[in-house]
Amino acid sequence: MTQEALFWLAALWIVYVYAGYPALLALLAAIRSRAVAQQPVTPFVTIVIAAFNEQRHIGETLENKLQLDYPADLLEIIVVSDESTDATDEIVRRFESRGVRLIRQQPRQGKTAGLNLAIPQARGEIIVFSDANSLYAPDALRHLVTNFADPAVGYVTGKMVYVNADGSLIGDGCSAYMKYENVLRALETRVGSVVGVDGGVDAVRRSLYAPMRADQLPDFVLPLHVVEQGYRVVYEPRALLKEHALSKSSDEFRMRVRVTLRSFWALWAKRRLLAPWTNALFAWQLWSHKLLRYAAFIPLLATTVLSVLLADQHWIYAVSLAGHALLLLSLLFAAGGGRLAAGPLRYGSYFVLVNAACAVAALRFLRGQKQATWQPRGG
């Protein structure tokens, strides 16, 4: 195959992943839209919060959950402290008189093991997963559970919004990334099931929860398990979650590497869903939204090298080389955690950061590395 053919094949991969897939989803949604039969319902709900050294956020988060617009007698809150060494447990105990339950996990095993420990003790028909720094809109819980009036729905994910966009590199780039992801989730819901969820504002039928290995990513493995059982995973944009965006590129990069690495292992564990004869529509979504996206660093690297080799043969390759140079310049700012005056460069920095994180995660996956525990998000 010629260098030109390789360039255009790689470029097609990139265009398909970021533009072609959304366009095809929109077309499919216009042809055959599958609505969710929502109704106002109030099932018994258990909110589970996994925490490790979250003394900065846990008090505000619990106060937020206790103020939700939902019947108090139909709501319980469980905090799983993953052998926290700060004041997290002490703060949670201050809320016990208001119905909050503390479960201490020892030794430290990570979020997934904590969920496995908490769910058998939960009384709720619906289990809601919240992060220790997640702040819900007052009506978020009501909007989440309305979707469970549809018996075909097994899992619901809400909408994450960042509230402190201050012009910093990650704040702007991450906000744009989440807006793009939320558009995809809305379209995927219209055609069937969502492929990826946030993890901080999610709900599942308790009957569909299955214990997972400590190294598995619950935000990805559990929704895939729900699809395997023949239920839908849907997006509810009215269920709002507010979180602070990470302000340091290094923090964001580490988080992206961790999440992507665990997603690779989730795809491996649920690889049966990638086979078109299992569920052709969902398999196409899984390949397009996840696997090809996570591997997009391959065609990005290929087009960079080929642009250098072909720059003197046609103006389009010279333009491509200039574009890649701009992205590499953005990478320097991302690596340094700096601020940029020009908005597009901020977005370029985040684009490069995400794909660089995917490359690192892929290398660790191929080496057989796994990660079960986590550190609190920076801010």
N, C-alpha and C positions, 0 to 999 in steps of 0.2 A: 504494500500500500504506500502511495506517495505521501510526502510530507503535507501537501495541500489537503489530501483526503483525510489524513489524520487530524489536521487542524479543524476542518469543518465537522468531522464526526464528534470531536471533543466539544466544539462550540455548540453543536446541536444538543448534546447532553445537558450543557449548562442552561441553554434557553428552554429546553423542555422542562427541566426540574423547577425553574423559578417562574416561568411564564406559561409554557405549554400545558402543564398539568392544571394550573388554576383555570385556564381558558377552557380546557376540555371538561373540567368539573362544572363550570358555569353553563356550558352547552348542555351537558347531561341533566343538570338540575332544571333547566328550562324545558327539557323534553319530558322528564319524568321526576316530579318532585314528590317526596314522601313525607308528609306532614306528621308531626307528633301530636297525639290526641291529649292535649293538656286539659286538666281540670283542677280547680282548687281542692287540695287534699291536705290533711294534717296527720300523717303517720307518726308514730313514735320515732324520734331521731336521736342517734348518738353521734356527737362530734368527738373525733379522736385527734389529739394533738401530740405528735412526737417531738420531744425536745431534748437537746443536749446543750447545757450551759447557755441558756437563753434568758438570763436574768434581766437583760436589757429590754426584752420585748414581751415576756410571757404575761406579766400583769396586765398590760394594755390589751393584749390579745384576749385574755379571759374576760375582762370587763366588756370588751366588744361583743363576745359571744353571748354573754349574759343579758345584753341589751337588745338582742335580736328580736324582731317582731315575729314571735312564734310562741305558742302556748307553753308556759314554763313546765306544766305537768307532763308534757309530751317531748321533753328535751333533757338529755343528760350529756355531760361533758367529762371526758376522760383525758388526762394528760399522762403520757408515758415518758418518764424521765429516764434517759439512757445513761444511767449512772453519772448524772451531772455532778460536777465538783464545785459549782458556784452556788449562788443563792436560789437557783431555780426551784428546787423542792420546797424550800421555806416559803417562797412567794405563793406557790400553788396551794400549800396548806392553809394559807390565809383565806382561800376561797372555798374551803371544804364546807363551811357552814352555809354556803349558798348552793351546795349540791355538786361541786366539782370533785371528781375522784382522782387521786394520784396513784399511779402504779409505777414503782421503781424497778427498772430492769437492771439486773446485775448477773454477770459482768456485762460491760458495754458490748452490744452486738449490732447496733445500727437501727435505722428507722424501720426497715421491713420486719426485722425480728420483733421490734416493739409493737407493730401493728398485729402481728401474729399472736402476741401475748394479750393484747387488749380486746380484740374482736370477740373471743369466746366469752368474755366477761360483760360485753355490751348487751343492753336490753333493747336497743333500737331495731326497728324493722328496716330502717334506712341508716347506713353508716356514712357520715360525712367526714372527709379528711381535710384538716387544716394544718398549715405550717404554724410554727410558734410565733411568727411575725406577720401573720395574715390578718388583715382587718376587713371584715365583711360590711357591705352596705346593709342597713337595717332590714331590708326585705329580701336579702339574698337567699336565705334559707327557704322562704316560701316559694320563690321562683324556682329553685332547684327541685323541690319535691313535686311541683305541679306536673313535671314530666313523667313521674312514676305512676300517674293515673293511666298512662298508656302501658298495657301489660307487655308490650314488645320491648320496652325500654328497660335496660338493666343497669346503666351507668350514665351519669350526667356530669358534665364539666362546665364550670362557669367561665367568666371573663376576667382576666387579670389586667389591671391598669396601674401604671406607675404614676405616683402623685408628686414626685419631687424632681421632675425634669427641669434641671437648672442650667442646661447648656453643656454639661459635662459629656465627655466622649461616650461613655456607656449608657448614660441616661437617655440620650437622644437615639443612639443606635438601637438600643434594646427596645425602646418604645416602638420604633418603626418595625422592628422584627416581630413584636407581639401583635401589632396591628395587622401585619401580613398573615401571621398564623391564625388570627381570629377570623379573617376573611375566609381562609381555607376551611376552618372548622365549621363555619356557617354553611358553606357550600357542601361539605362532606355530610353534614346532618341532613341536608335536603335530599341527597341521593341515597343515604343509608346510615352509615356509622362514621364517627370521627376516628382518625388514626392516632392522634396524639393529644394529651391533656396536660393541664398545668400542675396538678397535684396539690395545690393549696386551697382549691374550692371545688372539690369533687364529691360525688355521692354514688353509692352502690347499694343494690339490694343485699341485705345481710345474707340471704340464702345463696347468693352467687359468689360470696367471698371465698377464696381458696388460699390456704397458707402457702407462703412463698419462701424460697431459700433466702437467707440473710443478704446475699449478694445481689439479689434481683431487684430491679427498679419497679416499685409498686405502681408508679404513675403510668407505666407502659405495660408491664406484664399483666396487671389485673384487668385493664380494659380489653386486652387481647384475649384473656381468658373468658371474659363476658361475651365477646363476639363468637368465640369457639362454642359457647353454650347456646348460640342462636339468638341472642338478645342484641339490641342496638345500644351503641354508645353515642350520646347526642350532646350538642353544645347549647347552653342556655346563656345568651348574652346579657340578660337582665340580672343574673346573679353575679354581682360585682365583687371582686377582691382587690383591695388596695395594698400594694407593697412598695417599699422603697427600692429604687433601682440601685444596683451596685455602682459605685463611683470610680472604682479602680479597675483598670484593665486586667491586672493580675488576678483579682478576685473573680471577675467574670470569666476569665480564661480557665481558671481551675474548676469553676463550677461547670462550665460547658464540657470540659474534658471528662469530668466525673459522670455527668448525665449521659453523654454520648457513649462512653465506655459501657455503662450499665445498659444502655439501649441496644448496643451491639449484642450483648449477652442475652437480652430479652428477645431480640430477633432470632438469635440462634435457638433459644429454648422453644420459641413458637414458630419455627421455620416452616412448619406444615401449612401455616396460613399464607405463605408466599407462593404456594402451589396453586395455579389457576383452577385446577379441577376441584379444589376444596370450596372456594368462594371466589369466583372470577373477579367480581367487582371489588371486593375488599383486598384481594391479592394485588390488583392493579394499584389501588390506593396505597397499600403498604410499600410496594416497590417504589412508587413515584414520590410519595411524601417523606418516606423515611430512608430506605436503603440507598436509592440513587442520590438523595440529598446529602446523606452522611458521607457518601463517597465522591461528592462533587469536587473535592480537593484534587482528585486525580485529573479530570479534564482541565481544571484551572491551572494546574502545574504544567500540563501538556501544552495548552495554548500559550502559556508564557514562554516556554522553551521554543515552540514552533514559531511564535511571532518574531523572536530574535533571528531564527534561521531564515525566515521568509520576508523579513522587513524590506529588503531591497528589491523584491520581485513584484510587489503590487502595493498600492497605497493603502488598501484595506488592512494588510498585515502591519503596515507602519502605524496605522491608527490603533490597531489592537495592541501593539507594543507600547504605545503611549498610554493607553488605558491601563495596561498591566503595571506600567511604571508608576502611575498615579496610585494604584492600589497598594503597591509596595511602599510608596511614600506614606500612605495611610497607615500601613502596618508599623512603621517606625513610631508614629504618634501613638498607636494603640499599645505598643510594647512599653512606651514610656508613660502611658497614662495621662497624656497631655490633652489640652483643649484645642479645638480648631475653630477658626472664625467662619470658614466656609462649610455650610451644612452638608453638602454632598460628600465631602471628605470624611466627616464624622460617620456617615452611613457606610462609606467604603471601609473605614477602619473596623467597624463592627462586622462587616461582611467577611473581611480577611480574618479577623479574630475567630469567628465561628468556624470557618473552614480550617484554620490552623488547628483549632481544638479537635475537630473531627479527625484530622490527620494523626495527631498524637494519640487520640483514643483508639483509632484503628490499629496503630502500631502496638499499643498495649494489649489490645484484644488478640492480635495475632501471636503475641508472646504469652497469652494465657493469663494475663493479670486481671484481677477482680478487685472491687472495692465495695465494702459493706457499710462502713461508718462514715460520718461526715462531720464537718465543722460548721458552726453557725455562719450564716451569710454575713459578709462585710457590709458596710454602708457608707 
